C-alpha cells in the first residue's frame, strides 16, 4: 500500500473524528449552557433554538467542506491511477516491441541459415 493510499484512507477517518468531536462538543456546550443559564424558561428555549440553528449551520458547512475534500482526494486518487495505468500500458508496449524485434531477428537468422544450407 502506498503512502498516498494510506493518507487517502486516513483523511476520511479524520473527517469523521472531527465531525464527531464537534457534535459532542456542541452538545456538551448546550448542556452546560442550560445548567448555568440564569434566564427564564422562555428565554432559555429561545436561546437553545438559536444555538441549535447555529450549530446545525456550522455542521452543514463542515460536512460540505469535508465532502469537498473527499471529492478532491478521490479525484487525485483517480488521476494517479490513470497515470499509472498509462505508464504500465507504455511499458507493456515497449516490451512487446522488444519481443517482436527479437522474434524478427531470430526469424531472419533462421532464414539465412536455411538459405546458406
VMD Tcl script that builds the backbone (N, CA, C; Angstrom):
set m [mol new atoms 351]
animate dup $m
set s [atomselect $m all]
$s set {name element resname resid chain x y z} {
  {N N UNK 1 A 0.863 -1.164 0.000}
  {CA C UNK 1 A 0.000 0.000 0.000}
  {C C UNK 1 A 0.912 1.230 0.000}
  {N N UNK 2 A 0.651 2.146 -0.873}
  {CA C UNK 2 A 1.486 3.330 -0.947}
  {C C UNK 2 A 1.087 4.312 0.137}
  {N N UNK 3 A 1.982 5.250 0.378}
  {CA C UNK 3 A 1.736 6.286 1.372}
  {C C UNK 3 A 0.529 7.123 0.988}
  {N N UNK 4 A 0.358 7.353 -0.319}
  {CA C UNK 4 A -0.777 8.142 -0.819}
  {C C UNK 4 A -2.093 7.441 -0.517}
  {N N UNK 5 A -2.132 6.118 -0.722}
  {CA C UNK 5 A -3.333 5.342 -0.419}
  {C C UNK 5 A -3.653 5.413 1.068}
  {N N UNK 6 A -2.618 5.283 1.905}
  {CA C UNK 6 A -2.796 5.319 3.349}
  {C C UNK 6 A -3.339 6.667 3.782}
  {N N UNK 7 A -2.778 7.747 3.223}
  {CA C UNK 7 A -3.243 9.085 3.574}
  {C C UNK 7 A -4.672 9.307 3.126}
  {N N UNK 8 A -5.044 8.795 1.958}
  {CA C UNK 8 A -6.411 8.949 1.475}
  {C C UNK 8 A -7.388 8.255 2.406}
  {N N UNK 9 A -7.034 7.083 2.877}
  {CA C UNK 9 A -7.928 6.347 3.772}
  {C C UNK 9 A -8.022 7.036 5.129}
  {N N UNK 10 A -6.898 7.578 5.622}
  {CA C UNK 10 A -6.900 8.230 6.924}
  {C C UNK 10 A -7.620 9.560 6.886}
  {N N UNK 11 A -7.628 10.258 5.761}
  {CA C UNK 11 A -8.293 11.550 5.709}
  {C C UNK 11 A -9.788 11.390 5.925}
  {N N UNK 12 A -10.380 10.304 5.429}
  {CA C UNK 12 A -11.807 10.052 5.654}
  {C C UNK 12 A -12.097 9.812 7.123}
  {N N UNK 13 A -11.236 9.043 7.810}
  {CA C UNK 13 A -11.478 8.774 9.224}
  {C C UNK 13 A -11.206 10.021 10.054}
  {N N UNK 14 A -10.277 10.882 9.629}
  {CA C UNK 14 A -10.029 12.131 10.340}
  {C C UNK 14 A -11.246 13.035 10.266}
  {N N UNK 15 A -11.888 13.091 9.122}
  {CA C UNK 15 A -13.070 13.930 8.950}
  {C C UNK 15 A -14.181 13.445 9.860}
  {N N UNK 16 A -14.380 12.135 9.916}
  {CA C UNK 16 A -15.415 11.574 10.787}
  {C C UNK 16 A -15.103 11.901 12.239}
  {N N UNK 17 A -13.851 11.797 12.627}
  {CA C UNK 17 A -13.454 12.117 14.002}
  {C C UNK 17 A -13.697 13.578 14.336}
  {N N UNK 18 A -13.388 14.445 13.404}
  {CA C UNK 18 A -13.606 15.874 13.624}
  {C C UNK 18 A -15.094 16.165 13.766}
  {N N UNK 19 A -15.896 15.577 12.877}
  {CA C UNK 19 A -17.344 15.796 12.954}
  {C C UNK 19 A -17.911 15.281 14.270}
  {N N UNK 20 A -17.469 14.120 14.695}
  {CA C UNK 20 A -17.943 13.558 15.959}
  {C C UNK 20 A -17.526 14.454 17.121}
  {N N UNK 21 A -16.308 14.958 17.093}
  {CA C UNK 21 A -15.829 15.853 18.147}
  {C C UNK 21 A -16.628 17.147 18.202}
  {N N UNK 22 A -16.930 17.688 17.031}
  {CA C UNK 22 A -17.736 18.915 17.000}
  {C C UNK 22 A -19.138 18.675 17.551}
  {N N UNK 23 A -19.722 17.568 17.178}
  {CA C UNK 23 A -21.069 17.258 17.656}
  {C C UNK 23 A -21.077 17.063 19.163}
  {N N UNK 24 A -20.149 16.303 19.679}
  {CA C UNK 24 A -20.072 16.058 21.120}
  {C C UNK 24 A -19.782 17.355 21.866}
  {N N UNK 25 A -18.866 18.148 21.340}
  {CA C UNK 25 A -18.549 19.429 21.970}
  {C C UNK 25 A -19.731 20.373 21.968}
  {N N UNK 26 A -20.459 20.389 20.856}
  {CA C UNK 26 A -21.646 21.243 20.779}
  {C C UNK 26 A -22.702 20.832 21.782}
  {N N UNK 27 A -22.913 19.521 21.903}
  {CA C UNK 27 A -23.895 19.029 22.876}
  {C C UNK 27 A -23.463 19.329 24.310}
  {N N UNK 28 A -22.187 19.144 24.597}
  {CA C UNK 28 A -21.691 19.437 25.945}
  {C C UNK 28 A -21.852 20.919 26.257}
  {N N UNK 29 A -21.569 21.767 25.292}
  {CA C UNK 29 A -21.744 23.208 25.488}
  {C C UNK 29 A -23.196 23.574 25.705}
  {N N UNK 30 A -24.087 22.948 24.951}
  {CA C UNK 30 A -25.517 23.232 25.101}
  {C C UNK 30 A -26.009 22.800 26.479}
  {N N UNK 31 A -25.578 21.644 26.946}
  {CA C UNK 31 A -25.996 21.160 28.274}
  {C C UNK 31 A -25.453 22.070 29.364}
  {N N UNK 32 A -24.206 22.478 29.237}
  {CA C UNK 32 A -23.608 23.392 30.218}
  {C C UNK 32 A -24.361 24.713 30.234}
  {N N UNK 33 A -24.717 25.187 29.055}
  {CA C UNK 33 A -25.456 26.442 28.958}
  {C C UNK 33 A -26.797 26.317 29.677}
  {N N UNK 34 A -27.469 25.203 29.483}
  {CA C UNK 34 A -28.759 25.003 30.144}
  {C C UNK 34 A -28.619 24.983 31.668}
  {N N UNK 35 A -27.607 24.292 32.148}
  {CA C UNK 35 A -27.435 24.154 33.587}
  {C C UNK 35 A -27.025 25.464 34.262}
  {N N UNK 36 A -26.343 26.302 33.547}
  {CA C UNK 36 A -25.830 27.539 34.146}
  {C C UNK 36 A -26.621 28.774 33.715}
  {N N UNK 37 A -27.704 28.593 33.012}
  {CA C UNK 37 A -28.468 29.723 32.490}
  {C C UNK 37 A -29.298 30.388 33.598}
  {N N UNK 38 A -29.087 31.685 33.831}
  {CA C UNK 38 A -29.883 32.400 34.839}
  {C C UNK 38 A -31.105 33.076 34.209}
  {N N UNK 39 A -31.640 32.499 33.156}
  {CA C UNK 39 A -32.742 33.118 32.434}
  {C C UNK 39 A -34.032 32.342 32.663}
  {N N UNK 40 A -35.084 32.939 32.179}
  {CA C UNK 40 A -36.382 32.278 32.273}
  {C C UNK 40 A -36.447 31.130 31.279}
  {N N UNK 41 A -37.442 30.273 31.444}
  {CA C UNK 41 A -37.597 29.124 30.551}
  {C C UNK 41 A -37.807 29.534 29.114}
  {N N UNK 42 A -38.606 30.582 28.898}
  {CA C UNK 42 A -38.873 31.032 27.534}
  {C C UNK 42 A -37.613 31.582 26.875}
  {N N UNK 43 A -36.851 32.367 27.635}
  {CA C UNK 43 A -35.592 32.897 27.095}
  {C C UNK 43 A -34.606 31.763 26.802}
  {N N UNK 44 A -34.567 30.810 27.706}
  {CA C UNK 44 A -33.657 29.683 27.528}
  {C C UNK 44 A -34.046 28.867 26.298}
  {N N UNK 45 A -35.341 28.588 26.127}
  {CA C UNK 45 A -35.789 27.843 24.944}
  {C C UNK 45 A -35.467 28.595 23.656}
  {N N UNK 46 A -35.661 29.893 23.685}
  {CA C UNK 46 A -35.352 30.713 22.505}
  {C C UNK 46 A -33.856 30.644 22.192}
  {N N UNK 47 A -33.057 30.760 23.234}
  {CA C UNK 47 A -31.602 30.714 23.030}
  {C C UNK 47 A -31.179 29.325 22.551}
  {N N UNK 48 A -31.791 28.282 23.100}
  {CA C UNK 48 A -31.468 26.919 22.662}
  {C C UNK 48 A -31.807 26.755 21.190}
  {N N UNK 49 A -32.946 27.278 20.795}
  {CA C UNK 49 A -33.341 27.172 19.390}
  {C C UNK 49 A -32.340 27.910 18.495}
  {N N UNK 50 A -31.938 29.105 18.891}
  {CA C UNK 50 A -30.971 29.873 18.100}
  {C C UNK 50 A -29.631 29.144 18.012}
  {N N UNK 51 A -29.172 28.646 19.152}
  {CA C UNK 51 A -27.883 27.936 19.172}
  {C C UNK 51 A -27.977 26.633 18.377}
  {N N UNK 52 A -29.126 25.984 18.448}
  {CA C UNK 52 A -29.308 24.753 17.662}
  {C C UNK 52 A -29.227 25.034 16.174}
  {N N UNK 53 A -29.854 26.120 15.755}
  {CA C UNK 53 A -29.790 26.501 14.335}
  {C C UNK 53 A -28.358 26.855 13.950}
  {N N UNK 54 A -27.690 27.593 14.831}
  {CA C UNK 54 A -26.296 27.968 14.562}
  {C C UNK 54 A -25.408 26.718 14.462}
  {N N UNK 55 A -25.602 25.787 15.386}
  {CA C UNK 55 A -24.822 24.547 15.376}
  {C C UNK 55 A -25.113 23.740 14.114}
  {N N UNK 56 A -26.397 23.676 13.730}
  {CA C UNK 56 A -26.760 22.965 12.503}
  {C C UNK 56 A -26.079 23.589 11.286}
  {N N UNK 57 A -26.113 24.916 11.215}
  {CA C UNK 57 A -25.499 25.598 10.075}
  {C C UNK 57 A -23.994 25.355 10.027}
  {N N UNK 58 A -23.347 25.415 11.199}
  {CA C UNK 58 A -21.901 25.145 11.227}
  {C C UNK 58 A -21.603 23.710 10.833}
  {N N UNK 59 A -22.415 22.784 11.324}
  {CA C UNK 59 A -22.214 21.374 10.996}
  {C C UNK 59 A -22.399 21.128 9.506}
  {N N UNK 60 A -23.424 21.758 8.926}
  {CA C UNK 60 A -23.648 21.621 7.479}
  {C C UNK 60 A -22.434 22.142 6.716}
  {N N UNK 61 A -21.909 23.289 7.144}
  {CA C UNK 61 A -20.721 23.839 6.488}
  {C C UNK 61 A -19.522 22.913 6.590}
  {N N UNK 62 A -19.338 22.340 7.758}
  {CA C UNK 62 A -18.204 21.430 7.962}
  {C C UNK 62 A -18.378 20.176 7.119}
  {N N UNK 63 A -19.602 19.644 7.084}
  {CA C UNK 63 A -19.855 18.441 6.284}
  {C C UNK 63 A -19.624 18.748 4.800}
  {N N UNK 64 A -20.077 19.901 4.343}
  {CA C UNK 64 A -19.857 20.266 2.938}
  {C C UNK 64 A -18.371 20.392 2.637}
  {N N UNK 65 A -17.609 21.004 3.558}
  {CA C UNK 65 A -16.165 21.113 3.367}
  {C C UNK 65 A -15.513 19.727 3.343}
  {N N UNK 66 A -15.970 18.862 4.253}
  {CA C UNK 66 A -15.414 17.509 4.305}
  {C C UNK 66 A -15.725 16.747 3.019}
  {N N UNK 67 A -16.936 16.888 2.515}
  {CA C UNK 67 A -17.307 16.210 1.268}
  {C C UNK 67 A -16.481 16.741 0.097}
  {N N UNK 68 A -16.252 18.048 0.081}
  {CA C UNK 68 A -15.424 18.625 -0.984}
  {C C UNK 68 A -14.011 18.061 -0.911}
  {N N UNK 69 A -13.482 17.902 0.301}
  {CA C UNK 69 A -12.141 17.343 0.467}
  {C C UNK 69 A -12.109 15.884 0.025}
  {N N UNK 70 A -13.145 15.131 0.364}
  {CA C UNK 70 A -13.218 13.727 -0.055}
  {C C UNK 70 A -13.260 13.635 -1.579}
  {N N UNK 71 A -14.054 14.506 -2.210}
  {CA C UNK 71 A -14.113 14.507 -3.678}
  {C C UNK 71 A -12.756 14.842 -4.276}
  {N N UNK 72 A -12.079 15.833 -3.677}
  {CA C UNK 72 A -10.757 16.217 -4.168}
  {C C UNK 72 A -9.782 15.051 -4.040}
  {N N UNK 73 A -9.804 14.386 -2.878}
  {CA C UNK 73 A -8.926 13.227 -2.677}
  {C C UNK 73 A -9.257 12.113 -3.658}
  {N N UNK 74 A -10.546 11.893 -3.896}
  {CA C UNK 74 A -10.963 10.862 -4.851}
  {C C UNK 74 A -10.460 11.191 -6.243}
  {N N UNK 75 A -10.561 12.457 -6.635}
  {CA C UNK 75 A -10.090 12.862 -7.959}
  {C C UNK 75 A -8.574 12.694 -8.079}
  {N N UNK 76 A -7.848 13.030 -7.020}
  {CA C UNK 76 A -6.393 12.839 -7.043}
  {C C UNK 76 A -6.059 11.356 -7.188}
  {N N UNK 77 A -6.772 10.520 -6.443}
  {CA C UNK 77 A -6.539 9.083 -6.489}
  {C C UNK 77 A -6.850 8.539 -7.884}
  {N N UNK 78 A -7.954 9.008 -8.468}
  {CA C UNK 78 A -8.347 8.560 -9.805}
  {C C UNK 78 A -7.302 8.969 -10.834}
  {N N UNK 79 A -6.856 10.208 -10.757}
  {CA C UNK 79 A -5.854 10.691 -11.712}
  {C C UNK 79 A -4.545 9.921 -11.550}
  {N N UNK 80 A -4.185 9.639 -10.322}
  {CA C UNK 80 A -2.966 8.864 -10.069}
  {C C UNK 80 A -3.091 7.467 -10.660}
  {N N UNK 81 A -4.249 6.847 -10.497}
  {CA C UNK 81 A -4.471 5.510 -11.062}
  {C C UNK 81 A -4.424 5.523 -12.573}
  {N N UNK 82 A -5.022 6.537 -13.173}
  {CA C UNK 82 A -4.982 6.635 -14.638}
  {C C UNK 82 A -3.560 6.837 -15.135}
  {N N UNK 83 A -2.798 7.678 -14.441}
  {CA C UNK 83 A -1.407 7.931 -14.841}
  {C C UNK 83 A -0.597 6.632 -14.746}
  {N N UNK 84 A -0.794 5.892 -13.671}
  {CA C UNK 84 A -0.063 4.632 -13.507}
  {C C UNK 84 A -0.480 3.617 -14.567}
  {N N UNK 85 A -1.766 3.584 -14.903}
  {CA C UNK 85 A -2.242 2.668 -15.946}
  {C C UNK 85 A -1.608 3.010 -17.288}
  {N N UNK 86 A -1.502 4.295 -17.597}
  {CA C UNK 86 A -0.862 4.700 -18.854}
  {C C UNK 86 A 0.612 4.313 -18.871}
  {N N UNK 87 A 1.276 4.488 -17.724}
  {CA C UNK 87 A 2.686 4.103 -17.635}
  {C C UNK 87 A 2.847 2.598 -17.872}
  {N N UNK 88 A 1.988 1.807 -17.247}
  {CA C UNK 88 A 2.057 0.351 -17.423}
  {C C UNK 88 A 1.765 -0.048 -18.869}
  {N N UNK 89 A 0.802 0.609 -19.484}
  {CA C UNK 89 A 0.488 0.335 -20.880}
  {C C UNK 89 A 1.690 0.645 -21.768}
  {N N UNK 90 A 2.333 1.774 -21.501}
  {CA C UNK 90 A 3.516 2.161 -22.284}
  {C C UNK 90 A 4.648 1.137 -22.093}
  {N N UNK 91 A 4.858 0.703 -20.844}
  {CA C UNK 91 A 5.891 -0.299 -20.587}
  {C C UNK 91 A 5.566 -1.605 -21.299}
  {N N UNK 92 A 4.303 -2.000 -21.284}
  {CA C UNK 92 A 3.891 -3.225 -21.972}
  {C C UNK 92 A 4.117 -3.127 -23.473}
  {N N UNK 93 A 3.817 -1.962 -24.039}
  {CA C UNK 93 A 4.034 -1.776 -25.470}
  {C C UNK 93 A 5.519 -1.839 -25.808}
  {N N UNK 94 A 6.351 -1.239 -24.953}
  {CA C UNK 94 A 7.800 -1.303 -25.183}
  {C C UNK 94 A 8.298 -2.746 -25.133}
  {N N UNK 95 A 7.827 -3.504 -24.151}
  {CA C UNK 95 A 8.235 -4.907 -24.047}
  {C C UNK 95 A 7.776 -5.710 -25.269}
  {N N UNK 96 A 6.577 -5.426 -25.747}
  {CA C UNK 96 A 6.063 -6.119 -26.915}
  {C C UNK 96 A 6.928 -5.819 -28.143}
  {N N UNK 97 A 7.305 -4.552 -28.310}
  {CA C UNK 97 A 8.151 -4.178 -29.449}
  {C C UNK 97 A 9.504 -4.879 -29.346}
  {N N UNK 98 A 10.065 -4.930 -28.141}
  {CA C UNK 98 A 11.345 -5.624 -27.956}
  {C C UNK 98 A 11.228 -7.101 -28.322}
  {N N UNK 99 A 10.172 -7.744 -27.856}
  {CA C UNK 99 A 9.985 -9.163 -28.153}
  {C C UNK 99 A 9.763 -9.394 -29.645}
  {N N UNK 100 A 9.000 -8.506 -30.282}
  {CA C UNK 100 A 8.795 -8.632 -31.731}
  {C C UNK 100 A 10.109 -8.469 -32.486}
  {N N UNK 101 A 10.945 -7.547 -32.026}
  {CA C UNK 101 A 12.261 -7.374 -32.646}
  {C C UNK 101 A 13.101 -8.653 -32.493}
  {N N UNK 102 A 13.075 -9.257 -31.322}
  {CA C UNK 102 A 13.832 -10.492 -31.091}
  {C C UNK 102 A 13.317 -11.620 -31.988}
  {N N UNK 103 A 11.994 -11.748 -32.074}
  {CA C UNK 103 A 11.410 -12.793 -32.917}
  {C C UNK 103 A 11.786 -12.539 -34.371}
  {N N UNK 104 A 11.731 -11.281 -34.785}
  {CA C UNK 104 A 12.077 -10.933 -36.162}
  {C C UNK 104 A 13.548 -11.260 -36.442}
  {N N UNK 105 A 14.418 -10.914 -35.511}
  {CA C UNK 105 A 15.847 -11.226 -35.678}
  {C C UNK 105 A 16.060 -12.737 -35.750}
  {N N UNK 106 A 15.362 -13.462 -34.882}
  {CA C UNK 106 A 15.502 -14.926 -34.887}
  {C C UNK 106 A 14.985 -15.492 -36.212}
  {N N UNK 107 A 13.890 -14.945 -36.723}
  {CA C UNK 107 A 13.342 -15.408 -37.999}
  {C C UNK 107 A 14.324 -15.115 -39.127}
  {N N UNK 108 A 14.915 -13.932 -39.093}
  {CA C UNK 108 A 15.891 -13.577 -40.132}
  {C C UNK 108 A 17.111 -14.497 -40.048}
  {N N UNK 109 A 17.568 -14.786 -38.841}
  {CA C UNK 109 A 18.710 -15.680 -38.669}
  {C C UNK 109 A 18.363 -17.078 -39.169}
  {N N UNK 110 A 17.155 -17.532 -38.863}
  {CA C UNK 110 A 16.721 -18.839 -39.343}
  {C C UNK 110 A 16.636 -18.873 -40.858}
  {N N UNK 111 A 16.132 -17.817 -41.456}
  {CA C UNK 111 A 16.010 -17.726 -42.912}
  {C C UNK 111 A 17.388 -17.772 -43.568}
  {N N UNK 112 A 18.358 -17.030 -42.967}
  {CA C UNK 112 A 19.722 -17.023 -43.516}
  {C C UNK 112 A 20.357 -18.401 -43.377}
  {N N UNK 113 A 20.070 -19.061 -42.255}
  {CA C UNK 113 A 20.630 -20.381 -42.031}
  {C C UNK 113 A 20.079 -21.380 -43.042}
  {N N UNK 114 A 18.783 -21.261 -43.349}
  {CA C UNK 114 A 18.160 -22.151 -44.327}
  {C C UNK 114 A 18.718 -21.865 -45.717}
  {N N UNK 115 A 18.883 -20.594 -46.053}
  {CA C UNK 115 A 19.391 -20.241 -47.375}
  {C C UNK 115 A 20.850 -20.654 -47.551}
  {N N UNK 116 A 21.639 -20.612 -46.498}
  {CA C UNK 116 A 23.043 -20.979 -46.626}
  {C C UNK 116 A 23.264 -22.486 -46.576}
  {N N UNK 117 A 22.249 -23.267 -46.202}
  {CA C UNK 117 A 22.418 -24.707 -46.171}
  {C C UNK 117 A 22.365 -25.327 -47.514}
}
mol reanalyze $m
mol bondsrecalc $m
mol representation Tube
mol addrep $m
